[in-house]
């Protein structure tokens, strides 16, 4: 990979050329290859497809610190920063303002986003059986730790059970996403969403590291006894509650909190001291996302609720 050969039972770092920066030097896609001494699956770990989403970068760093190639089966391809340009600029997007996670599978002669997506598919995804893609809440919102995947596929469902995020959401991947492009190539993919952009969220990182190691253990890639075996709730319906007026939103529920139909979730008021208009839950469920930027316009998403009509994955 990137001109580097990684023998069984060893690990190495590769730098794959992406494009020249405007200053002339090359930007590289950094990949850490941990090649086990025994045969097994190939798994990729990807972070910062959106350049301002940092929790995945730290999750991958901590997971890499716990992997030992001589005692491992299979191979892990770790790419903590996919959007190298957005990451350097502390920006969600690429310099051409395109969303990388709407540009897959890309092409060798398209836009910068298209070329980077194509490179990642060719150099990483094509080599792997399973992928873990780490994301955070965006646009002034934060997410409760959750996995999004296709629960109708038995193998993917088993991976979600092994990862055991607090909640697992069945949904279809958006057009142009890494997940959708990888599924077409035959890989199974879990998307982990947790925390918010621009900072580390310790609880999101801890849950992501533990889940990743559980998944690798379930695939027979790493050893060790299970320290904990949490369950995950399967959810097939979620909805965003939107602001019923513009103003200042004061949220009154925590991530992961169970709410009842009609429960008060917060209020939206003006800046002059009025009591505000209440925001209420439409159904019973769990809060899996909420707005942390208090300034909202009418129609903006403020609280994300998962309808809990499912049961733990078994």
C-alpha angles and dihedrals in degrees: 000000000000088000092306122119115209114199122211112278094025140089134215143170122243129192115207114198112241107171141312118272119233088260090060104251122116124257112217134201104231116218128180111204117201106187113191123220092238132053118266144124125317115234129185125207115200131186138172097028077148103049097222095052104100107166092079091053090057094042091055092046092054093045091051089053090060099046119098113192097202092060097036132097121215127003136288119205106196120195106174093176117036098160095056093170096050091045092054091048094043087237133131093225140051120261089265088060092245123139107239091206090062094048104069136153084021129178139253094243104036133092122316089265091049092049093049091048090050091049092051092048092049100042101035117011095047089060097050140080098196134027135199113197117189123210141164136211114279141202096038096317135114129209133219109233107279141154122224119200148121105290091181089072107082095211094049090046090055090051090051090050090052094048088049103193111181088260135017119203124203111216145136118260117247119254111270094022123134089238094057094046092047092049089056088055091055100257124133113231136195118192113206115203121188142133127007138283127274099027145050117265106202096203092049091049094047092050092046095050093047092047094049093051091048090053093048089049092050089053090055092245099118132027133219134106120279109261093189134003107200122180127230129221116237114223129183101175131050133161139191120230109219130212112269090203140008119263142077115336118212109191118207102184131076129228110271093022117141113232135190129227109281094014117153109253099174142302140254118220138163123252095261101077106268117150092246135221116291124242113213138188116254093206140007112277149107128294105241099165139016141177115259097180101081096205110092140169123216109280097024118133111254109163128024115207129190115210106231102214093125135080136228114292110253 
